Amino acid sequence: MSLQLAMIFRSRRVALLNTNFIFLDSENLLSNLRIARGVPIQRRFYFSDLRIDRSQDPNRTSDYFMKKFVITTIVWSVLTLVCTGESLVVPPGFEDMPGPRSIGAAAPSEFRFQWRYPQKWFPNERITITEFNFRRNSQTRNEIVTFSDVLLRFSTRQERGLDRIFRNNLGDDTQQVYLGDIQQPLPVDGSPRPFDIVVPLANPFEYNPASGDLLVDFAVRGGVDIPPFWDGANASMGAVEYFSWEADEDAVGAEVTGRIPINQFVYYYSSTEDGDFNSDGILDAADVDQLSAVISERTNDKPFDLTGDDRVDNLDRQAWVESEKFANTFFGDANLDGEFNSSDLIAVFKVGEYEDGIAGNSGWADGDWNGDGEFDTSDFVIAFKGEGFERGRRQAVAVPEPSGMCSTVFVFIACWLRRRRRFSR
């Protein structure tokens, strides 16, 4: 019996990949463990052989199978609790209901699809996709279908729409994620049908929705033996599908079909331990503002848990600002150049959002250093409390000592602001 299990430990998270545990009738309880390629593995499970001499008392033979069953049950239960992979169905809204359309192609010809899935259908965070699954609709014949020589590629697309020439739609990050046959098993009753046409990605694809839509290039180069019928929906909300009877690199889309398959993506949240939440390659105000937003929402999103305590709170913001692993600076460093000095104060006052009466309009670069969306006196409190004003870069400061200059500057600013408000009335 073969059970599909998806498991990987990465950045204190566990996610679904395609791993096969095959239960044999030999003394090996679990063997033939295959870990999907291209994924960093930090921990693996190993199980000892359970050896019993079955040539003796028959009761011992029954004990063997009973022990095998009990251990298998325990192992499966533990792994089910541990594995916390995520999945989503696109288009949204078809998780528990069948779609109104069907997607298919005549057999035995080769064919090629390109689908563009809008970025808004995915989490607002960087993810790594490990499976791409289909389900059948009610027209499916009661037969096994084999898709031969399938080439599946993923890419990020920023331009709207699709070009009729398929190769023009593939971006710089195009990645081959699967190559081989895909088998569509016998149909299972139910409405909607389960996502049992499983395509485990040999090369998981890291996708950042902030960079654009997801393009899926699905080429069946060897054709199919029986016409497939997948569950589908109308291509709306920005989704686009092109179809071609050619599966080679020079394929040209014959038509925009107006349909799109209903798919299930299995994924895990990519590591954001570098603090670059928007994946633009730099640590800047946009990253700390995104962290502040998650803290305010109290969602405890795992990619933002920089301290590893399963919570996303002010300790994570403090780690992002002050830790050598991240920004390595001080609260108050508005321009994030590694120093808190007069240039930062000039910059935030130039923006002009200090106590402007507009709710939630300020970010880190505007003077909101405590993450509440406002630039007010409380931000100066947290900035000058850190004793980093005009002290250079943090790595040059071993243990900050109390600075009279910080207190003096803070008192001066507070008096100036109070006087300014009085005269502005």
C-alpha positions as CSV (number, residue, x, y, z in Angstrom):
1,M,0.0,0.0,0.0
2,S,1.4,3.4,-1.0
3,L,0.5,6.5,0.9
4,Q,1.5,10.0,-0.3
5,L,2.9,12.1,2.4
6,A,4.3,15.6,2.1
7,M,6.9,16.5,4.6
8,I,9.7,19.0,5.0
9,F,11.1,20.9,8.0
10,R,12.3,24.3,7.0
11,S,12.5,27.5,9.1
12,R,10.6,25.8,11.9
13,R,7.8,25.0,9.5
14,V,6.6,21.7,7.9
15,A,5.0,21.7,4.5
16,L,3.7,19.3,1.9
17,L,6.0,17.7,-0.7
18,N,5.7,14.5,-2.6
19,T,7.2,11.7,-0.4
20,N,6.2,8.1,-0.7
21,F,6.1,5.7,2.3
22,I,5.5,2.2,1.0
23,F,4.3,-0.4,3.5
24,L,5.8,-3.8,2.6
25,D,5.0,-7.3,3.7
26,S,8.7,-7.8,4.7
27,E,10.2,-7.0,8.0
28,N,10.8,-3.4,7.0
29,L,7.8,-1.5,8.3
30,L,8.6,1.6,6.3
31,S,11.0,1.6,3.4
32,N,11.8,3.2,0.1
33,L,11.6,6.7,1.4
34,R,12.0,9.1,-1.5
35,I,12.5,12.8,-0.8
36,A,11.5,15.2,-3.6
37,R,14.5,16.8,-5.4
38,G,15.6,20.3,-5.0
39,V,14.4,21.0,-1.5
40,P,16.6,21.5,1.5
41,I,15.9,18.9,4.2
42,Q,16.9,19.5,7.8
43,R,15.5,16.4,9.4
44,R,14.4,13.0,8.2
45,F,12.6,10.2,9.9
46,Y,14.0,6.7,10.0
47,F,12.3,3.6,11.4
48,S,14.0,0.5,12.7
49,D,13.2,-3.0,11.3
50,L,10.6,-4.9,13.2
51,R,12.0,-8.5,13.2
52,I,10.0,-11.5,14.5
53,D,10.7,-15.2,13.8
54,R,7.4,-16.2,12.2
55,S,8.5,-19.8,11.8
56,Q,7.7,-20.5,15.4
57,D,4.4,-20.1,17.4
58,P,1.6,-18.9,15.0
59,N,0.4,-16.6,17.8
60,R,3.7,-14.7,17.4
61,T,2.9,-14.3,13.8
62,S,-0.4,-12.6,14.6
63,D,1.5,-10.5,17.2
64,Y,3.8,-9.4,14.5
65,F,1.0,-8.1,12.3
66,M,-0.7,-6.5,15.3
67,K,2.5,-4.7,16.3
68,K,3.0,-3.7,12.6
69,F,-0.5,-2.3,12.5
70,V,-0.2,-0.4,15.8
71,I,3.1,1.2,14.9
72,T,1.9,2.1,11.4
73,T,-1.2,3.8,13.0
74,I,0.9,5.7,15.5
75,V,3.4,6.8,12.8
76,W,0.6,8.0,10.5
77,S,-1.2,9.8,13.3
78,V,1.9,11.6,14.4
79,L,2.9,12.7,10.9
80,T,-0.7,13.8,10.2
81,L,-0.5,16.1,13.2
82,V,3.0,17.4,12.3
83,C,2.4,18.1,8.6
84,T,0.9,21.6,8.2
85,G,1.0,22.1,4.5
86,E,-1.3,24.6,2.9
87,S,-3.6,24.3,-0.1
88,L,-5.9,26.5,-2.1
89,V,-8.4,26.1,-4.9
90,V,-8.5,28.5,-7.8
91,P,-10.7,30.1,-9.0
92,P,-11.9,30.9,-5.5
93,G,-15.4,29.8,-4.5
94,F,-15.2,26.3,-6.0
95,E,-13.8,24.5,-3.0
96,D,-17.1,22.8,-2.3
97,M,-19.0,23.1,-5.5
98,P,-18.4,21.8,-9.1
99,G,-17.6,24.3,-11.8
100,P,-20.0,25.2,-14.7
101,R,-17.6,24.3,-17.5
102,S,-15.4,21.5,-18.6
103,I,-11.8,21.5,-20.0
104,G,-10.5,18.9,-22.3
105,A,-8.9,17.9,-25.6
106,A,-9.5,15.3,-28.2
107,A,-7.4,12.2,-28.2
108,P,-4.8,11.1,-29.2
109,S,-3.4,14.4,-30.4
110,E,-0.8,16.4,-28.6
111,F,-1.9,19.7,-27.2
112,R,-0.8,22.6,-25.0
113,F,-2.5,25.0,-22.6
114,Q,-1.3,28.2,-21.0
115,W,-3.2,29.6,-18.1
116,R,-2.6,32.9,-16.3
117,Y,-3.8,32.9,-12.7
118,P,-4.3,36.4,-11.1
119,Q,-1.9,37.2,-8.2
120,K,-4.9,38.1,-6.0
121,W,-6.0,34.5,-5.9
122,F,-2.9,33.6,-3.9
123,P,-1.6,34.5,-0.4
124,N,-0.1,38.0,-0.1
125,E,3.2,36.3,0.8
126,R,6.0,34.4,-0.9
127,I,5.1,30.7,-1.3
128,T,6.7,27.5,-2.7
129,I,4.3,25.4,-4.8
130,T,4.8,21.7,-4.5
131,E,1.7,20.2,-6.2
132,F,-0.6,21.2,-9.0
133,N,-3.8,19.1,-9.1
134,F,-6.9,18.7,-11.2
135,R,-10.3,17.1,-10.7
136,R,-12.8,15.6,-13.1
137,N,-16.2,16.8,-14.0
138,S,-19.4,14.8,-14.3
139,Q,-18.7,14.0,-18.0
140,T,-15.7,11.9,-17.2
141,R,-15.8,8.3,-18.5
142,N,-15.2,5.5,-16.2
143,E,-11.7,4.8,-17.5
144,I,-8.1,5.5,-16.6
145,V,-6.6,8.2,-18.7
146,T,-2.8,8.6,-19.3
147,F,-1.2,11.9,-20.4
148,S,2.0,11.1,-22.1
149,D,5.2,13.1,-22.0
150,V,3.9,16.1,-20.1
151,L,6.1,19.2,-19.8
152,L,4.9,21.5,-17.1
153,R,6.4,24.9,-16.5
154,F,5.6,27.8,-14.1
155,S,6.5,31.4,-14.6
156,T,5.7,34.8,-13.2
157,R,4.0,37.2,-15.6
158,Q,3.7,40.9,-15.1
159,E,2.1,41.9,-18.4
160,R,-1.7,41.7,-18.7
161,G,-3.2,39.2,-21.0
162,L,-1.4,36.6,-23.0
163,D,0.4,36.6,-26.4
164,R,-0.8,34.1,-29.0
165,I,2.8,33.0,-29.4
166,F,3.3,30.8,-26.3
167,R,7.0,31.3,-25.9
168,N,6.5,35.1,-25.6
169,N,4.5,34.6,-22.4
170,L,7.3,32.8,-20.5
171,G,9.2,35.1,-18.1
172,D,12.8,35.2,-17.0
173,D,12.0,33.0,-14.0
174,T,10.4,30.2,-16.1
175,Q,11.1,26.9,-14.4
176,Q,10.4,23.3,-15.5
177,V,8.5,21.8,-12.6
178,Y,7.5,18.4,-14.0
179,L,8.4,16.1,-16.9
180,G,6.8,12.7,-17.4
181,D,3.5,10.9,-17.7
182,I,0.4,11.8,-15.6
183,Q,-2.3,9.3,-14.9
184,Q,-5.9,10.2,-14.3
185,P,-7.3,7.3,-12.0
186,L,-10.8,5.9,-12.1
187,P,-13.4,8.4,-11.1
188,V,-14.7,8.7,-7.6
189,D,-18.3,9.5,-6.8
190,G,-19.1,12.8,-5.2
191,S,-19.9,16.4,-6.1
192,P,-17.5,18.0,-6.6
193,R,-15.1,15.2,-7.5
194,P,-11.8,15.1,-5.4
195,F,-8.6,16.5,-6.7
196,D,-7.2,13.1,-7.5
197,I,-5.3,14.0,-10.7
198,V,-2.1,14.8,-8.8
199,V,0.9,16.4,-10.3
200,P,3.8,16.4,-7.7
201,L,6.3,19.0,-8.8
202,A,9.8,17.5,-9.0
203,N,11.2,21.1,-8.8
204,P,9.0,23.1,-6.5
205,F,8.4,26.6,-7.7
206,E,8.9,29.7,-5.5
207,Y,6.2,32.2,-6.3
208,N,6.0,35.8,-5.1
209,P,2.5,37.1,-5.9
210,A,3.8,40.7,-5.4
211,S,5.9,40.2,-8.6
212,G,3.0,39.4,-10.9
213,D,0.5,36.7,-11.9
214,L,1.3,33.0,-12.1
215,L,1.6,31.5,-15.6
216,V,1.2,27.8,-16.0
217,D,2.4,26.2,-19.3
218,F,1.0,22.7,-19.7
219,A,2.2,20.8,-22.7
220,V,1.0,17.2,-23.4
221,R,3.6,16.2,-26.0
222,G,2.7,12.6,-26.3
223,G,-1.1,13.0,-26.4
224,V,-3.7,11.2,-24.4
225,D,-5.4,7.8,-25.0
226,I,-8.8,9.0,-24.0
227,P,-10.3,12.5,-24.1
228,P,-10.0,14.0,-20.6
229,F,-12.7,16.2,-19.0
230,W,-11.5,18.4,-16.2
231,D,-13.7,20.5,-14.0
232,G,-13.6,24.1,-15.1
233,A,-15.0,27.6,-14.6
234,N,-15.4,30.7,-16.7
235,A,-12.1,32.6,-17.3
236,S,-13.0,35.8,-15.3
237,M,-11.4,38.0,-12.7
238,G,-8.3,38.4,-14.8
239,A,-7.7,34.7,-15.6
240,V,-6.8,33.8,-19.2
241,E,-6.5,30.5,-21.1
242,Y,-4.9,29.9,-24.5
243,F,-5.1,26.5,-26.3
244,S,-3.0,25.1,-29.1
245,W,-3.0,21.8,-31.0
246,E,0.8,22.0,-31.0
247,A,2.9,21.2,-28.0
248,D,6.3,22.3,-29.2
249,E,8.2,25.5,-28.5
250,D,6.7,27.3,-31.6
251,A,3.1,26.7,-30.5
252,V,0.7,29.4,-31.3
253,G,-2.6,29.8,-29.4
254,A,-5.5,28.8,-31.5
255,E,-8.1,30.6,-29.4
256,V,-8.9,32.2,-26.0
257,T,-11.3,29.6,-24.8
258,G,-13.0,31.7,-22.1
259,R,-12.5,28.8,-19.6
260,I,-10.0,27.9,-17.0
261,P,-9.6,24.6,-15.0
262,I,-10.4,24.5,-11.4
263,N,-7.1,23.6,-9.8
264,Q,-5.7,22.9,-6.3
265,F,-2.2,24.2,-5.4
266,V,-0.4,22.7,-2.5
267,Y,2.3,24.9,-1.1
268,Y,4.3,26.1,1.9
269,Y,5.3,29.5,3.0
270,S,8.8,30.3,1.7
271,S,11.4,31.3,4.2
272,T,11.5,35.0,5.0
273,E,14.1,34.7,7.7
274,D,16.1,37.5,6.0
275,G,13.3,40.0,6.7
276,D,12.8,40.8,3.1
277,F,9.1,40.3,3.1
278,N,8.4,41.7,-0.4
279,S,11.3,39.8,-1.9
280,D,12.7,42.9,-3.7
281,G,16.3,42.1,-2.5
282,I,16.6,44.9,0.0
283,L,15.6,45.6,3.6
284,D,13.7,48.9,3.5
285,A,10.7,50.7,4.9
286,A,8.3,48.7,2.9
287,D,9.4,45.5,4.7
288,V,9.0,46.9,8.2
289,D,5.7,48.5,7.3
290,Q,4.4,45.1,6.1
291,L,5.6,43.6,9.4
292,S,3.8,46.3,11.3
293,A,0.6,45.7,9.4
294,V,0.7,41.9,10.3
295,I,1.3,42.8,13.9
296,S,-1.7,45.1,13.9
297,E,-3.9,42.5,12.3
298,R,-2.8,39.9,14.9
299,T,-2.9,37.1,12.4
300,N,0.5,35.6,13.5
301,D,1.4,34.8,10.0
302,K,4.4,32.4,10.2
303,P,6.7,34.1,7.6
304,F,6.7,37.2,9.9
305,D,7.6,35.3,13.0
306,L,11.3,36.4,13.2
307,T,11.8,35.3,16.8
308,G,10.4,31.8,16.5
309,D,7.9,32.1,19.3
310,D,4.8,31.3,17.1
311,R,3.6,34.9,17.6
312,V,4.1,38.0,15.5
313,D,4.3,41.0,17.8
314,N,6.5,44.0,18.8
315,L,9.4,41.6,19.6
316,D,9.5,40.7,15.9
317,R,9.6,44.4,15.0
318,Q,12.4,45.0,17.5
319,A,14.3,42.0,16.0
320,W,13.9,43.4,12.5
321,V,15.2,46.8,13.5
322,E,18.0,46.0,15.9
323,S,19.2,42.5,15.1
324,E,22.5,42.0,13.2
325,K,20.5,39.5,11.1
326,F,18.2,42.1,9.7
327,A,18.4,45.9,9.5
328,N,20.9,46.2,12.4
329,T,20.0,49.8,13.2
330,F,18.1,51.9,15.7
331,F,14.5,53.0,16.0
332,G,14.4,56.4,14.5
333,D,16.5,55.6,11.5
334,A,13.9,56.8,9.1
335,N,16.0,56.4,5.9
336,L,17.5,53.0,7.1
337,D,21.1,54.0,6.4
338,G,22.2,52.3,9.6
339,E,22.3,55.5,11.7
340,F,19.8,57.5,13.7
341,N,20.8,61.2,13.4
342,S,19.6,64.6,12.5
343,S,19.1,63.7,8.8
344,D,16.3,61.3,9.9
345,L,14.6,64.0,11.9
346,I,14.8,66.4,9.0
347,A,13.4,63.8,6.6
348,V,10.3,62.9,8.7
349,F,9.4,66.6,9.5
350,K,9.8,67.3,5.8
351,V,7.0,64.8,5.1
352,G,4.8,66.7,7.4
353,E,2.7,64.0,9.0
354,Y,3.4,64.7,12.6
355,E,0.0,64.6,14.4
356,D,-1.7,65.6,11.2
357,G,-5.1,64.2,12.3
358,I,-5.2,61.7,9.4
359,A,-5.6,58.2,10.8
360,G,-3.1,55.5,9.8
361,N,-1.4,57.4,7.0
362,S,2.2,57.1,8.3
363,G,4.9,54.5,7.8
364,W,8.4,54.0,9.0
365,A,9.9,56.6,6.6
366,D,7.3,59.1,7.7
367,G,8.2,58.8,11.4
368,D,5.9,56.0,12.5
369,W,8.6,54.0,14.4
370,N,6.3,52.1,16.8
371,G,4.1,50.7,14.0
372,D,0.7,52.2,15.0
373,G,0.3,54.0,11.7
374,E,0.7,57.4,13.3
375,F,3.6,59.8,13.7
376,D,3.4,61.4,17.1
377,T,5.2,61.9,20.4
378,S,5.2,58.1,21.2
379,D,7.5,57.6,18.2
380,F,10.1,59.9,19.6
381,V,9.8,58.1,22.9
382,I,10.7,54.7,21.4
383,A,13.4,56.3,19.2
384,F,15.3,58.1,21.9
385,K,14.8,55.3,24.4
386,G,17.2,53.3,22.3
387,E,20.0,55.7,23.0
388,G,21.2,55.5,19.4
389,F,20.9,59.2,18.3
390,E,24.2,60.4,16.7
391,R,26.1,57.3,17.9
392,G,27.0,55.9,14.5
393,R,26.2,52.5,13.3
394,R,24.9,49.8,15.7
395,Q,27.8,47.4,15.1
396,A,30.2,50.0,16.4
397,V,28.2,50.2,19.7
398,A,28.8,47.2,22.0
399,V,26.6,48.2,25.0
400,P,25.0,51.6,24.7
401,E,25.6,53.8,27.7
402,P,23.1,56.5,28.8
403,S,23.5,59.6,26.7
404,G,22.7,63.0,28.0
405,M,22.6,64.2,24.4
406,C,19.7,62.0,23.5
407,S,17.7,63.3,26.5
408,T,18.5,66.9,25.6
409,V,17.5,66.5,22.0
410,F,14.3,64.8,22.9
411,V,13.3,67.5,25.4
412,F,14.1,70.2,22.8
413,I,12.0,68.5,20.2
414,A,9.1,68.0,22.6
415,C,9.2,71.7,23.6
416,W,9.4,72.8,20.0
417,L,6.5,70.7,18.9
418,R,4.3,71.9,21.8
419,R,5.2,75.5,21.0
420,R,4.5,74.9,17.3
421,R,1.0,73.5,18.1
422,R,0.2,76.4,20.4
423,F,1.0,79.0,17.8
424,S,-0.7,77.2,15.0
425,R,-4.1,77.4,16.7
